[in-house]
Amino acid sequence: MPIVELPTGITLSFESIGSPDDPTVLLIAGFGAQLLSWDEGMCEQLVERGLRVVRFDNRDCGQSTAFDDVEVDLGAVMTAASTGQLEAARQLAAYTLHDMADDAAGLIEALGLPSVHVVGASMGGMVAQLVASRHTARVRSLTSMMSSTGESHVGQSTPEAMAALLSPPANSRDEFIETAVRSSRVWSSRRYFDESTAAELAAASYDRSFRPAGTMRQLAALLATGPLTDELAALAVPTLVIHGRDDTLITPSGGERTAELVPGARLVMIEDMGHDRPPPLWPDLCDRIADHGTRRKRGSRNRRPITARNRVATGPRRSSVRPWILAADAAGLLASSATVSLQWPTVGTGRRFCTGLTTWKAHASQRSPEVVHRRGRRRCDVRMHER
């Protein structure tokens, strides 16, 4: 696939599908997920609706620039973020989601495109939100899909999804595929889950690129970014928020909160959709993405006014550590399996914050994590016990 080098020195692997004469939609993948997570069949359906599709690998993923020469102390980032020291966390991380958003904007410019429709899924949804916030002139419309705001009190994973995230890492290609299918079954659309499709995506992702260290750096970037409440409340781009009612990895409150914050945003909750994009839903999803790009810009009489409820939401930022992790799909997430050693930050009365992927990997001292999810709380406890 072609590679473009940005003025910053970052190289991005991308693919363009469709006619350059058509309006372009830029697809941003989620945490640890490659451009393959945007299925070619769905891309072709967008092309059939008169759009040119550009999908790409985020930095530290797939065939884009790897930051292997940058050492990140993930435990230190977690400690700083969990105690509200976001500036310190950003100094410790290799980059933040803001930098990933700048990469996407750089790709738009490098391709000679004045503006595009931006669609992001899961963590990619947060990156897309930042592209729209930081590079408004480059964004004709925003679609945030199965994503959230970075706030700790919305979008929490269910206990079952969290347990799937905490599965031991795979030691071989076959074990990786098996684990990917098993975990994907938990958070995928229950009605449409197909084991063979999940296995094919896992195998293709594993064979194309395997960068567990890069995924750890993406996690540090996510933690160091913090909530995006201020950015979302100030967005001046036509925004569509799509979320599945059956999403257990980032539960619907994440999408609902996103739409609540963005002035004039439209929220669409999809029945029978989990944390994936199954083929039976492609026609509906593609129709909505394509139709959104042709709607009237803000200022029309359809605009939803900013309410007092929205204004309240733009107060002080909360800690960015939260009991769920963003991922575009099981293959992208599990392709990052790696064992890491870190010191868990203890908070308050000995409770430890759970961030999903890190607790899943943190068993360097021959301990495995036990997740205790308590309803109504904004965090889940992680207890370490001997195997």
N, C-alpha and C positions, 0 to 999 in steps of 0.2 A: 504494500500500500504506500502511497506517496507520503513524504515527510516534508513538513514546512519548518523552517527555522525562524523564530521570532527575533526582533531586535534585542531582546533580553538574553538571547543565547539558548532559550528553551526550544527543543524540537518536539513537534507534535505529529503523531501518526494519524492520518485521517482518510476518509473515503467520501467521495462525492457521488451521489446517485441522482440521475435525472438531468433535465436540461438546464444549462446555465442561464437561460432566458427566463426561467420561472422564478417566482419568489423563493427564497431560501429559508429552510427551517434548520436550525442548528440543534442537534440532539446531544445532551450532556449526560454522561453515564454516572452512576452512583459509586458509592464507596467500594474500592477494590475491583470495580467492574470495568471491563474493556468495552471497546466500541461494539463488540459482538453481542453485548447485552441488548442492543437495539437490533432486534431480529431483522434480517434482510427482507423477509416477507412483509413485515409491517412498514419498512421503509418504502418498499415498492407500492404499497397501497397509498402512502402519502404522495408518491410521485404521480399515481393515477389521479389524484385530486388536484393536480396542477402545481405541486411544490417540488423544488429541488431539495434533496436531503443531504446534509453534511453531518457525519458522525465521526467522533475522534476519541483517542485515548487521552485521558487526563495525565498530567505529569505523574511520574512514579508508578505508572500502570501501563500494561500492554507494551507497545513499542515506542512510547514517548520517552522523554528524558527521565533518567533515573538519578536520584540524589544519593547514590551509594557512598559518596565520599563525605556525606554529612552524617555525623553521629548524633542521634537524638536520644536523650534520656527520657523515655516515655513516663517513667514513674515521677520524675521531677515535673514534667508538664502536667500530669494529673494532679499532683499536689498543689501546684500553683493555680490551676483552673478551679479545683474544688474549694479553694479558700478565697476565690474571687479575685485573684491576682492575675487578671487576663494579660496585662502588659508583660508581666514576667513570663507567663506561659508562651506568649508570642515570641519572646526573645529566645526561649528554649527550643521551640519548634523550628523545623527546617523552613516552613512556610505556613500560610493560613489559607482558608478558602477564598480570601480576598485575592491572593496571588493566583489561585486556580481560575478565578473569574477573569482576572486580567489576561491569563493565557487564552481563554476563550475569546475575549475581545480582540486579542492579538491575532488569532486565527481568522476572525472575521475580516480584519484589516488586510492581512496577508493575502487573502483570497480576492481582494479588491471589491468587497461587498460594502455598500454604504450602510445598509441595515438589514437585519434578519429577524425572523421569528425564532425565539429561543424556547426550547423545551428541555426541562431537566427532571430527572427521576431520582427520588430518595435523596442521598447527599447531593446528587447532581441538581436536585431541585433547589437546594440552598445556594449552590454555585450559580445557578441560573438567576436566582433572586438578586444575587450580588452583581451579576453582569448587568441586569436591568437597573440597579441602583447606581452603579459606578460608571456605567457607559450607556446612559439613557439614549443618546442619539443613535447608537448602534442597534437598538432593540425596537422592533416594530410592535411586537407583542410578546408576552411571557405566559408560558404554561408551566405551572409547578405541579408535578405529579407525584403522588404517594410520598410526600415530603413533610417537613415541619419547619419550625421557626428557630430552633436551637434553645428554646426554653425548656426547663426541666420538668414542668408540670403538665406537658402535653405530649401526646404521641408515644407514651410508654409501651414497651413490648408486653405481651402477655407472658405469664410464667412458662407456658409451653414453648413459645418462640425464644425466650431467653435461654431455656434449657437446651434448645437445639443449637443456639449460638455457642454454648459452652461445651459442645461435643469435643472430644480430644482431636487434635489435628491428624490428618492422614499422613501415612508414611510411604505411600506408593500411589501411582496413578489410579490403579483399580480401587484402592481404598478411598482415594479422594472422590472419585465419581460416586461410589456407594454412599459416602457421607453427604455429598452434595444433594443427591436425590432424596435421602432420608430427611435432611433438614429443609429442603425446598418444599417437601410435602406439608410441613408445618405451617409455613407462612404463604404459600401459594394459594391461588383461587381454588377453593375446595371442589367446586363444580367442574372445573376444567383441567385440573392437574393431570398431566400426562408424564408418566415415568420415563418413557423413551426420549421425549423431548428434553426433559431435564438432564438426562444422562448425556445426550448429544452436546448440549451447551456446555456442560461441565468438562467433557473431554476436549472440545474445541478450545475452551479457555485455557485449560491446563497445557495443551500442546502448543498454543500460540505464545504464551508468556506465563511465567511463574515468578512473582516478585513479592514474597512475603514481607521483606524488609520495607519495600515501598508502601505496602498497605499499612504498616505500623506508622510510617511517617504521615500518611494521610489521616490516620486516626489522631495523631498529635495535632495536625492542622485543624481537624474538626473540633477538638477540645479547646484549642487556643483561640478559635474564632469567636466563640460566645454567641449569645442570642442576637437575632437580627431584627428585633422589634422596631428600633428606630428607622432602620433602612426600609422595612416593609411599610411602615406607616407613612413614609414620605414618597413612596413609589408613584411615578406619574406615567406608567406604562399600562396599557390594557392587559389585565391579568385574569387568567383562567386557572382555577385550582381543581385538580382532579384527584379523587381519593377513592379507594375501594372500601366498601363496607365490611369486607371480610379480612382486611389487612390486620395481621397480628404482630407484625414486626414494627411498623409505625402505625399505631392505631389511629382511627379516624379523627380523633381530637387534634392531631397534628395538622391535618389539612383544614379542618374547621377553623383552627386558630389562625392559620395563614390567611384565609379568606377574610376573617374578621379584622385583621390588621390592615390589609391593603385596601385603600379607598377604591370603591367601585368594583372590587373583584367579584367574579362569578364562581360559585362553588358547585361542583358536580360530584355527587356521590354515586359510584357505580355499583349496582347490585352484582353479587357473585364475583367480585374482583378482590383479590388479595394483594400481596406485595409482589406482583408480577404483571405481565401483559400477555395473557394467553391468546392464541390465534382467534378463538371465537369472538373476542372483544375488539379485535383490530378494527373492523369496520366502524364501530361506534367511536372508538378513541380517535381514529384518523379523521372521521367526520367532524368531531368536536375541535380537534386541533386546527384543521383546515378552515372550518367556519369561523373560529375565533380570530384567525388572521385577517378576515375580511369584514369584521364588525366595525362599527364606527368608533373613532377614537374618543378619549375622555372629553367631557364637556357636553356630551349628548344628554338628552333628558333621561336616558336610562342609567345615568351615573348614580351610584348609591352614595348619599352624603356621609361625611365623616361624623360619627356619633360620639357622644360622651364616652360610651363604652370603649370605642377605639382609642380615644385620646388617653384614657387611663392606662392603656396597655403600653404606653411608650415611656414608662417610668424607669427607675434604676434597673440595670441589667442584673439578672440572676446568675448564679454559677452555671457554667456551661456543662458540667459533668452531669450526665443523666442516665437513667436505667434503661436505655435502649441504644441500639447502634444502627446507623444508616447503611443500607445495602441495596443495590439495584436488583440483585437476584442471587440465588444460592451459589451459582457457579462463580460469579465474581467475588463473593464473600469468601467462599471456601478455597478458592484458588490462592488465597493469601495465608493459608495455614502455616503457622510457625510458632515455635516455643520461644517465649521471651522471658527474661528474668527482670523483675522490677520490685521495688519496695512499695507496698500498698499504702497510700495515704490514709491515716486514721483520722476520722472526723468525729467531733463531739464525744459521745460516750462510748468510744471504741468501735462504732459502726464504720464500715468501710463502703465507699461508693462502688457501685457496679457499673461498668461501661460496656458490658457485653463481651466484645471481642477480646479485650485484655484479660478479663477474668478467665475466659475460655483458654487463653494461652499460658496463663501464669501458673505453672506448676513446676518451676525449676527446682524447688526443694522437695520434690516428690509428694506434693500435696495436690489435691484436686478441689475445685470450688464447689460449694453448695450454696445455691441461690435461695434466699428466703424472700418471697414477694409478699408484701403486706398491703392490702387494699387501703386506698385513701392516703398512702404516703407518697412522697415525691421521690423516693429513692428506694432501692432494695438493698438488703444487707447481703454481704458475701461472707460466709464462714469457711475457713480453710480447715480441712480435716485430712488426717493421714489416710492414704489409700489402703 
